[in-house]
Amino acid sequence: MIAVLVIDMQNAFFEEPVLQRRQEEVVAACNSLTSAAREAGAKVLLVGTEHERDKSTWSLNMLDDDQGFIFRGSDQARFVPGLVTADIPQMVKTRDSAFMGTDLGMRLRNWEVETVILAGVSAHNCIAQTAADAFAHNLRVIYAAEAIATENPEAAEAVLRVLTREYRQRVLPLDEIKALFGSGPAGAGA
């Protein structure tokens, strides 16, 4: 079984000018990916980051700087306009990895997932940390090339080079990913 994880497609992250310029194309790519996945019977999960104002969920750098970010219920925490969210399960995280302190591992086991396809932002942070933890959970990882963005292309290229080489993870265009969905029940042959 394949699951698509769409990570941090929230207003806060697209305040960054580099990401803002790519917002429409990344939203369109994410929507195309999730639509194809759902049509094929694959699982889709929207993952967002949210923090509490009382500092209880803040990361070390937030605590060091005494500067919070993306507070629960704020406009920053909302998914970006145009992203299809209706009838798609959602999960909240407070760290870069979608596995850290969440029930993601349990959800994926319950869905009998063997391969996760990652989309969203940012390739060098939350996508990469989730991918590394997926490997630790014996899950195969595919990065949806057109559906991933970063504000730091050099860092993204470096980290993805390591993850693809060392962990045998793949970066594939949407057309190839959509073909995987057609290779059996929800992409069982991936």
PyMOL commands that set and color helices and strands:
alter all, ss='L'
color gray80, all
select helices_A, chain A and resi 13-15+17-40+60-65+75-77+104-110+123-136+153-166+174-181
alter helices_A, ss='H'
color red, helices_A
select strands_A, chain A and resi 2-7+43-49+90-93+115-121+140-149+170-172
alter strands_A, ss='S'
color yellow, strands_A
deselect
rebuild
show_as cartoon
